[in-house]
Amino acid sequence: MTIETLVQAFTPFDALALALLLAGWLGLGWLIEHPPRRRPSVAVLMADVRRDWMRTFVTRQPRIFDANVIDSLRQSTAFFASATMIAMGGGVALMGDTERLAGFVSDFTLQTSRQALETKLLIVLLLVANALLKFVWANRLFGYCSILMASVPNDPEDPQAYPRAAQAAEVNITAARSFNRGLQSVYFALAALAWLAGPLALTGAVLLTCAVMARREFASESRGVILGGRAG
């Protein structure tokens, strides 16, 4: 498959829809992590909660509850990593047999060339692969966080207690950021599947995905609850 053949397999509307997908994925991800100061996202609010958690952790005895929470977070990342690996395997297998998919897609769009289908599936697989890498890294970071938490002295008066807890908090926040980025990649991978039905379907799926994610981060009921309990 040459570049010329690939270009001929798509229309300008496909290019615009793909550009919208990439812009929505990268742009909304950046906005969630760097929101306006007057309108913090849930991700930013939860970062402050994680710091509060580690400060409280120093004086909590026993610390079994905190160990259980970290273990739960690691299990979540491991579950999503496994799920994305299975999805990648299914996607690779589907790319090897696009004839059946072509028959299904022909019911929705006139674009049924093998090159086009393989390219569309490849975009989905790249997003899923990115999600897998993010989940794996988040799992490892939560492991680092658990070790840092274990190194926090039991005596709150120890000069290393709060600095070490602060280190654990920042690693915890970094792990959560990687996990969130993985989830965002999964959301947009699902949206990219709509491209099989044509550029208009992809455009609608991307806009819907952005709207849902923006609402959850900036206008959800859970955000209001978290914001209501925020100090300051």
Secondary structure as GFF3:
##gff-version 3
##sequence-region A 1 232
A	DSSP	alpha_helix	3	8	.	.	.	ID=ss1
A	DSSP	alpha_helix	12	33	.	.	.	ID=ss2
A	DSSP	alpha_helix	42	59	.	.	.	ID=ss3
A	DSSP	alpha_helix	64	95	.	.	.	ID=ss4
A	DSSP	alpha_helix	98	105	.	.	.	ID=ss5
A	DSSP	alpha_helix	114	150	.	.	.	ID=ss6
A	DSSP	alpha_helix	161	193	.	.	.	ID=ss7
A	DSSP	three_ten_helix	194	197	.	.	.	ID=ss8
A	DSSP	alpha_helix	199	218	.	.	.	ID=ss9
A	DSSP	alpha_helix	221	228	.	.	.	ID=ss10
###
